[in-house]
């Protein structure tokens, strides 16, 4: 095996490694990643034979990618524990509770079927950012450990399922579940069988072609099947997952989508009864309603950067028991491990509804209504995206605007707020706006458009 290997420049992302199978991502990349990752873990831990746990999602390409990855890990001397097909949070659970030196999940997450990738851990922490770039440098330089590692299979599903079911509370709710033929289907049936109430699961079979709909619960069209299920069976709520079950979507009995920031508000209300004064973290895309609601309930709202690895790191720094993103990543350190497990978040949502003594629809109705845009994405050149945001930030500062620069620019006015940030994973700018009414939202969108045009970007009609 040749030592030096160059990855396609597009696949080493901020939070993970991700590419198009057969185009930018091949099994040879998986092998090279295994060698470089095992080398990095060995050097970080001082162990010649680090123990690394490996899991995979249900994509068609994942078994081959996983096998190639394991060969690379072993070639650098790693002792590999293979846990098979399951959600990414099951891999996090394994790495956290087994005390391994590292972990890798082969997963394309919520991306199209012909995409795949890898999410990584060093010890119990996310492996991201500069660490991922270092993997590329180690591989390109051929600066790799040599070894003769080993691999073994271990089924941890029983332990993972039992741990999640510790959150089960007595209830008489009727709930629909849609894992979207994603990796959650490997464990969901057994979890639901351990719950009280009435349950219906659709799209349970793990199928990497995703024959029924794309597994991304942030896109309304992917929740239509669950909405029909809830309506036809008069269910109290519906819960959906993305392809690797680290993001949650939810539907109330009225068929309304409960967005990530609304879910976090409902979960925070329940948690703050037990842990008053806690810091609750949300990303910059979340509604002002959420931050105001956390403060109203006696919590300490903290706005932070978008990205599951960044949120987890901030939780550890601040001791926050709960955090979330608009994208449906929900992180519990209260009674759990601080990582984003959508199945666990679903069980905590059931708990919150039971504790409240009212329906999820009632809890949604208690939140103030605002008018907002969906997440808006504008394609720009990769090398220009951060510079454009800096131009906008400078112009706003010169104009004396009220700006939060935690992640991009979030501008607050009497009408509401708008956000512009550069995506860490794609060659796009991401924007969002929220106003008190349609007229206010119109003014905010006009302000956003004006700022983009002044920075040399002509956006499509917002």
N, C-alpha and C positions, 0 to 999 in steps of 0.2 A: 504493500500500500504506500503510494507516494505521500510524503508528508504535507507539502504545501498545497493549499486548496483555496480558491477564490470564490466566495459566494456572489450571486447576483446582487448588485448594489441596492436593489429595491426591497430585499426581503428582511434585512436587519432593521427592525422597527423599534420604536420607543419602548413598547411594552412586551413585545414578543417577536417571533420570527414568523413571517407569513408570506405566501406566494401562490402562484398559479401552477398547479401540477402539470409537469411536462413542458412548461415554458420557463418560468423563473425558479421553480422548485422541483428537484428531482430526488430520488432515493440516495444518490451520491451526496447531496447536500445533507441529508439526515445522518449519513455515516460520518461526514466531516464535522457536523455539529456535535455528534456524540464524542468524537475524539477531542475536540476543542473544549467542550463543556466539562468533560471528565478531567481534562488537564487543569482548567480554571478552578474547579472544585478541589482538586488535589492540592493545588498551590494555596488556596484560601484556607484549607483545613489542616494542611501539613500531613495529610494521609496519602500514602502511595496507592492505596486501594479504597477510594471513597465509596460509600454505599449510596446508590442512586436509585430511586423508585421511578418507574415508567408506566404511564397509562396511555390509553388512546380513546378517541371518540369513534363514532360509527361510520365515518366516511369510507367510501370504497377504497381510497388510496391509503387509509390509515394503517391497516395491517402490514403492508409492504414498507411504509415509512417507519413504523415502529421496529420492525425486524432490522432494517438498515441502521437505525439509530442505536439499537442495542449492540450491534456489531462494532460500531464506532466507539461506544462507551467502553466495551470490553477491551478493544485494541489499545486504549489508554490506561488499562488496569482497573477499571471500575468493577465493583460488585453490584450487579443490577438485579432489582426486584421488580418483576413484571406483574402488574395487577389487572391487565386485560382491559376490556371495553367498559367504559363508565363515564360519568360526568367529570369535568375538570375539577369540581370541588372534592370529588372522591380522591383524586390524586393529591390535592392540598391536604385533605384529612390524613391520608397515608403518610405523607412527608412530615406532617406536624406531630402525629401521635406515635409514629414508629421511630422518630428521632434520626432519620436518615440525614446524610450530608447534603443531598440535593434531590430534585425531582423534575421530571419533564413529562408534560402531557402533549401527545400528538393530537392536535385539534385545529380545525379551520373555524371554530367558534360559530359565528352567525353568518359567515361568508358563503358564497355560492358553492355548489357541490364540487366543482373542479378546483377549488382552492383548498389549501391545507397549511399547517404551521405547527408551532411549538410554543408552549407556555412553560416557563422555567422557575424553579425555586432554588435558592441557596440556603440550606438549613430550613428554617421556618419562614424565611422572608422571600419576597419577590426578587427575581433576578431580571433587571431591566435597565433601560437607559444606557449609560456608559459601559456597563458590564456586558451588554449585548454587542456593542461596538468592539469591545476588547476581544470577544469571541472571534469576530471577523479578522482582527489583527493577528491573533494567535494562529489562526488557520492559514492566513495568507503567508505568514512567515515560516510556516512549518515547524513552529516552536512547540512541539507536542510531546506529551509523555508517551512512553512505550510500555506496554504491559500485556499480561495475559489474564484478563478479568474473567468473571463468571456471571451466569444469570440463572435465576430460578423464578418460578411462578408462585404467587401467593394470592389467594382469594380473600380480599378484605371486605367484600360486599356485606357480609353478615354484621361485621363490626360497625361499618358505616351506617347501615340501615338502623341498627339498634341505637346508635348515637342520635340519629335524627329523631327517632321515635320517642326519645326522652322528652321531646317538646310537645308530644301529643297531649291535647286536653279534651276532656269529655265535651261533646257538642252534638247537636242534632241538625247541623247544617247540611245542605245539599250542594255539592261542589263538583264542577267540571274541571278536568285536567287535560291539557294539551302539550305534551312534550315535543310535538312537531316532528315525530320520527327521529328525533335527536337522541343523544347519549343518555338523557334522563330516563328514557324508556327501559334501560338496563336494570334500573332499581325501583322505578316509580310504583309499579304494580304491588310490590311487596310492602312499600311504605304505606300506600293508600289502604292496603288490607289491614294494617295495624291501627287505622284511625276509626273513630266512631263517626256517625253521620252517614249520609248517602253520597256515593261517589260514582262518577262516570269518567272513564279515561278514553280519549280518542287519540289516534296516531301514535299508539304505544310502541309498535314494532320499530326497532332501530333499523333505519334504512337510509344509507348515505346518499341516495338519489333524491330524498325529500319529495316523495310523490304527491303529497297532499297540499303543502304550501311551504314557502321558505321559512326556516326556523329563526325568525328575528321578530320578537314581540314588540319592538318599537315602531314597526310599520303597520298601520291600521289594517291593511288588507290581509295581513297574516293572522289577524285575530277574528276575522269574519266567521270562520268555522266555529270557533269557541263561542262567539256571540249567538249564533244560531242554536248551538247546543244548550246554552243557558236559557234562552227564550223558550225553546220547544219543550224543555224538561222542567221549566219553572224552578231553576236552580238559584241559590242564594248568591253565588259568585263563581267565577271561572279563573283558573290560574294557568299560565302558559310559560314555557321556557324557551330559551334559544338553543342552538345546536349542541352546546356543551354544558348547558344548565348552570351557567354562572350569572345569567340575567333573567329577570322575572317580568312577566306582564300580567295584568289582572283586569277582569271585567266585573262590574257589579250587576245586580239583578235587573237593572234598567238597561243593560247592554252597553253602558258607558265604559270607555277605557279609563282605567285609573293609572295615570302616568307615574313615572318614577318618583318625581318630587312629591306627588300627592300620596303615594304609598309611604314614602319616608315620613311625611307629616303624620299619617295615621299610626305608623309604627312608633314614631317618637312620642306621640301622646301616651301610648301604653307604657313605654319604657320609662318615661319621666315620672310616672306615678311611683315607680319602684326606686328610681335613681334620680331624685330631683337635683337640678342644677348641673346636669351632665352636659358636656360639650357634644353637640351633634354636628357632623360635617356633611356638607353637600357641595357638589361641583358648581362651577360658575354658570352653567346652563340652567340651573334650577330656578324656579319661580321665587320672586320676592315674598310671595305668600308663605312659602315654606319657612324662610328665615324669620319672618314676622311671627309665624305660628309657633316655632320653637321658642322664641323669646317670650311670647305670651304665656306659654306653658311652663315657664320658669327654667328653660334650658339655655345653653349658651350656643347660639348658632355660629358656625365657622364656615365661611366660603373658601373652597380650595380648588386646586387645579383639576381638570378633567383627566381621567386615566386611572384604571383600577390599581395599578402598582403605586401610583403617587398617593392615592387616597389611603391605601393600607399603611403606607409609610407614615403618613400624617396622623393616622389613628394611633399608631404605636407611640409617636412623639408626644401626643397630647393626652393619652389615656382615654380617648373617646370610646364609648361603648357601642356607638351606632353611627354609620355613615352611609351615604348613597349617592347615586348619580342619576341624571335624567335617563340614561341609557338602560336603567333597570338593574345595574349592579347594586346590591344591598349588602352591607358588611356588618356583621354582629360580632362584637367582642364581649358583649354581655351574654353569659352562659354559653359562649361559643368561642371560636378561635381567631376572629378578626378578619377572616377571608370571605369572599363573596360566593355564597352558596345559595342559589335561587330556590332550591327545594326547601332548605332550612328557612329561608325568608318567607316562603309560602306557608310553612307551619307557624311561624311567628305571626303572620297576618291572620291566620285562623284564630290564634290565641288572642290577638288584639280585638278581633270582632267579638269573641266570646266574652272577654273582660268588659268590653263596652256595653254589652247587653242590647245592642241595636244592630241593624244590618250594615253591611259594607256600603250600601247605597246611602244610608243615613249618615254614615261617617263622611262620605264624599260630600253630601249636601251641606255639612257643617263648615266646609272650607269655603272661603270667599271666592267668588267667580272673577276671573280676569279674562281678557281677550289677548291671545298671543299667536305668534306664528309657530309653525313646526320648526324643526332644525333646518336652516337654509344652508346649502352647500354650493360654493362657487369654485369652479376649477380654475386654478392658477398654476404657473410654473413652480415646481418644487423649490427651486433655488430663490424664488421671489416671495414666497408666502410670509415668512417671518418679517421680512423687510417692509412689506405692505402694512402689516399690523403696527410696526414701529412708526411708520409715517403717520398713520391715523392717530396713534398715541401722542406723537409730538404736536400735531395740529390741535388736538383736543386740549392738551396742556396749555398751549399758547392762547386758546380761546377761554381758558378758565373753567372748563367743564368739570363736572363731578365724576371722576373716573376711578374705578377699582382695577388695578393692573395685575391682579393675582395670576391671571391666565389670559393673555390678550388684553382687551379693553372691555369693561362693562360700564356703560354710561348710564347714570341715573338722572332723571329729570322729574318735573312735577307730573308728567304724563305716565311715567313708568320707567322702563329701562330697555336698553339694547346691548347686545354682546357681539363682539367680533374677535375671533381667535383663529390661529393657524392649527389645522389638524396635525397631530403628531404621527399619524399613520398613512395619510394620503396627501396628494398634491391639491389640496382644497383649503379655502377659507370657510369657516363655520360661523354662522350668524343666527341670532334669535332676538325677538323683541316681544315685550309684554306691556300692555297698557290697560288702563282702567276701563276704557270703552273703545268702540271702533274708531272714533275720531282721534282719540289719544294714540291708538296704535298706528293710525295713518301718519300722524306727525312723527312718531318714532321711526317708522320705516323710511320716511322722507329724509330724516336726519342721518340714518344709517347709509342710505343711498348716496347722499351728498358727501359723506365722509369717504366712501369708497371711490367715488368719481374723483375727488380731490387728490386721492392717493394713486390715481392712474388705473383704477379698475372700473370697468363698465359692467355692473351686474345685470343679470336678467331681471325682469320686473318682479319686485318683491311683493 
